[in-house]
Amino acid sequence: MEESITLKDFLGFYKKTMEMGPVDAGTYSPLVLAYIGDAVYEVMIRAKVINKGSIQVNKLHKRSAELVKAGTQAAMIRLLEEDLTEEEHAVYMRGRNAKSATMAKHATMVDYRTATGFEALVGWLFLEERFDRLTELVSLGLTKIGAMETKTTPAPEQKGE
């Protein structure tokens, strides 16, 4: 029988196998936190999107892209600000105020910086291994922007069946 492992167990195994030492998330620049946060958030969104069932990859990409774009991330964090702890808000603000040499093609500077703050928070929560809080905030953010279907709402492909 296959044994189930937790995310924490998996990451512990991964860190050991990849010969990675412990990290202090507080020592990383906000742009480094945003760098890892971007990847973590992308994986979370892709996992959520494919959980709806197997569909064409271009449709998966469109759904994911809509949720990971800077404008959507900015909208989420604006709605989440009141739910952040003082420490989380400070991390978000450090990320938002960081000066990046690049900017997203289809985003305003304000949305881009706000999204960078969101990604920095995601990266910090991930590196701090606060997975419950990370998941709670992303889920709440998706709910607040109307991107989280409830169990009583069928996915678009299931309507009319």
Helices and strands as residue ranges (DSSP letters): H 7-17, G 25-27, H 30-50, H 57-68, H 70-80, G 81-83, H 86-97, H 109-127, H 131-144, G 156-158
